[in-house]
Amino acid sequence: MTDYMVWLIPALLIIAGLVVVAGRLLWRLRMQTQVERAALQQAQQESTAEQAEAQNGIDILARCYLSGQLAASEFALRVAVLAETAALDPKYMKDTAIFTEMAAALAHIPIHQAWKDLTPDQRATYGTEMALLEGKYSDRLRAATAALLK
C-alpha cells in the first residue's frame, strides 16, 4: 500500500495543479468573452447611431434638393458618401442606389481646390457635362428623393 501512496500523492498534486490551471483558463476565457460582448454591443450602438445620423443628413439634403437650395450633382455626391460611410439598412440602400450611380458618373470631375485651379473654359466644359448628367438623372433623382422622405 505504501508503494501506491508514493505514486498517489504526486498524481493528486499534478491533478490539483491541472485543475487550478484549467480554472484560471476558464476564468480568463469568461472575462475575454464578456469584454468581446461589451465591445460588440458598443459597436452595434455606434453603428445604429451612425445610421441614424446618415439618414437624418440624407433627409435634410433631400429637403434642400427638393426646395432648390442644392444642385442635383452636389446632392447626389453627398448622399452617395453618406450612404457608403454608414451601413444603412438594405431597403434604404435600394433607394440610394441612383445617387451612387450618379456620383460614379461624376467621379472624374475635379472638386475643391482642383476645381478652383481649372481654367474658365475647363469649368464650363465640366459644368455642361454636369448639367447633362443632372438632366439625364433628374426624374430618377426626384423619385428616389420622394421615396427617401417617406
Secondary structure, DSSP 8 states (H G I E B T S, - for coil): -HHHHHHHHHHHHHHHHHHHHHHHHHHHHHHHHHHHHHHHHHHHHHHHHHHHHHHHHHHHHHHHHHTTSS-HHHHHHHHHHHHHHTT--HHHHHHHHHHHHHHHHHTTS--HHHHHTS-HHHHHHHHHHHHHHHHHHHHHHHHHHHHHH-
